[in-house]
Structure formats: structure tokens, C-alpha cells
Amino acid sequence: MKKMMLMATLMAGMFGAMAQQQEATKVEKKETAADKKEAYQCPMKCDGTKTYAKKGKCPQCTMELKLAKK
């Protein structure tokens, strides 16, 4: 009886650890998907830290927007 209780406890612990690991993997995937979005910024920083979703020209100084560092 004690062996069965011990085995049941160990099995429950293993399943709990596996569930946590799967959840952590899902969170990591969401973060990397969000990181893939590119942001462009004026090299002169006319607008401070403002970023744009598309390449183009800065609305204030008309310089080409550059890919922003993360």
C-alpha cells in the first residue's frame, strides 16, 4: 500500500512538472513571435523614442528611417 501511494505521488509530481514546462515553452514562443515585428526609428531621434511600423521617411526631418535596435 505504501509503495502504491509513493508511486502515485511521484507520478503526480512528474505530470505537474511536465505541465509547467509546456506552459513555459508556450510563453517563450509568444515572446519570440512578438520580437519578430520590426520597428523603424529616425537616426536623429527627432521624435525621441517613437518608432514606426513601416520603412519610410521621418515626418520631421525627412531622413530615411532605420531599423530600431531592441
RAJODA-V597714 format. One record per pair of residues at least 12 apart in sequence whose ideal C-beta (glycine too) atoms are under 10 Angstrom apart, sorted by the first residue. I is the first residue (numbers start at 0). J is the second residue. Records with the same first field share a line. If there is no record, write none. Layout:
# RAJODA-V597714
I=J / J
This chain:
# RAJODA-V597714
34=69
36=50 / 52
37=50 / 51 / 52 / 53 / 54 / 66 / 67 / 69
38=50 / 51 / 52 / 53 / 64 / 66 / 67 / 68 / 69
39=51 / 52 / 53 / 54 / 55 / 57 / 63 / 64 / 65 / 66 / 67
40=57 / 64 / 65 / 66 / 67 / 68
41=56 / 57 / 58 / 59 / 60 / 61 / 62 / 63 / 64 / 65 / 67
42=57 / 60 / 62 / 63 / 64 / 65 / 67
43=57 / 59 / 60 / 62 / 65
44=57 / 60
45=57 / 58 / 59 / 60 / 61 / 62
46=58 / 59 / 60
48=67
49=67
50=64 / 66 / 67
51=64 / 67
54=66
